[in-house]
Amino acid sequence: MHIDNTAFPKKGDTMKVLLAGGGTGGHINPALAIAGIIKAHCPDAEFLFAGTPNGMEAKLVPQAGYKLAPIKVAGFQRRISLENIGRNAKAVWYLANSGRRAKQIINEFKPDIAIGTGGYVAGPIIRMAAKMGIPTAIHEQNAFPGVTNKLLAKEVDHVMLTVEEALQYFEKGIQYTVTGLPVRAELKQKSRAQARAELGFDDSFCILSFGGSLGAGCINETMAEVLRWHTSKGLAVNHIHGYGGMGKDTFPQKMQEYGIPMKNSRIRVSEYINDMDTCMAAADLVVCRSGASVLAELEALGKPSILVPSPIVTGNHQFHNANVLGKAGAAIVIEQKNVTAEDMISRIEALYNDRAKLQSMAQNAASLAVADTEERIWNVIEGLLKKA
């Protein structure tokens, strides 16, 4: 398929899209989702991702079927140590060479548009593209923007935001659209009843808890006690828990100590949750961290949650993310320093006994969802190309 010149700058040419973002899945997955949105409208579009050769993007981007152009960029370490002095020296060297490498990537690929999704690697690529007159946009996933996107916002043509609350941290006068964050299409394909049937669960209250692929110590510790609480009381509770890599040496041992099976008709405990779409659909309550992607999924599915933001992320952005849901009455937010097993059990028990409150939280979560995220993102991209 060739691109019509009424919408795009080069008659008869294939649309070329340069995407830059990396470091964490929170930056890479939105870039992959944006590529999918563009591909749905322009099946023949050509894509190139710019990323660090040793970051997560070096694995995830090729796995998704896209080419990766390597560029070495690193963040600066604020804590003073001999090791960090060496890291910062390397970061300075990378920074000094990043402009030249960014220009080389752009000159060789000749993109029609460049889109950044955060992470240090987006900085030199999107800044150079803007300098060279290529239409540029960034997407900010979090309620508290990252350093790179805050700097780039002054230079790009358009800023896409997941939530309106992020706007207060950018300079006034930027061109922006609240687009929401794209979620995986398969997430919405199963009903609650279908998911329960697949899991072998009945229609009882269902908890889904996890701390991400690595796991989270405080969530694992409290969920062990939650599992002991509802099993010892014989409550009608189904519970799925993913303890992650962090808990692989301790969580199964704790279950054995408490005499709780890793799997039965009401319980499924595992290191990883590989069928998150099914588990999310089945859940009545989700206990988790508050990365942007999982919150967008909670909103899209209208799931009540208890959120424990990670305190070790840049700018404490997970706390800001969680508060968007908390203030809307869609979630209970507990800072990690305040987490106790007793408090967690008390909060879950209150929701177990108050289904009207649970339903209200579900409705509030659903009200935050941006139903037409894909269309909004496409409209931004198409608008920039039309102006080019």
Secondary structure, 3 states (H helix, E strand, C coil): CCCCCCCCCCCCCCCEEEEECCCCHHHHHHHHHHHHHHHHHCCCCEEEEEECCCCCHHHHHHHCCCEEEECCCCCCCCCCCHHHHHHHHHHHHHHHHHHHHHHHHHHHHCCCEEEECCCCCHHHHHHHHHHCCCCEEEEECCCCCCHHHHHHCCCCCEEEECCHHHHHHCCCCCCEEECCCCCCHHHHCCCHHHHHHHHCCCCCEEEEEECCCCCCHHHHHHHHHHHHHHHHCCCCEEEEEECCHHHCCCHHHHHHHHCCCCECCCEEEECCCCCHHHHHHHCCEEEECCCHHHHHHHHHHCCCEEECCCCCCHHHHHHHHHHHHHHCCCEEECCHHHCCHHHHHHHHHHHHHCHHHHHHHHHHHHHHCCCCHHHHHHHHHHHHHHHC
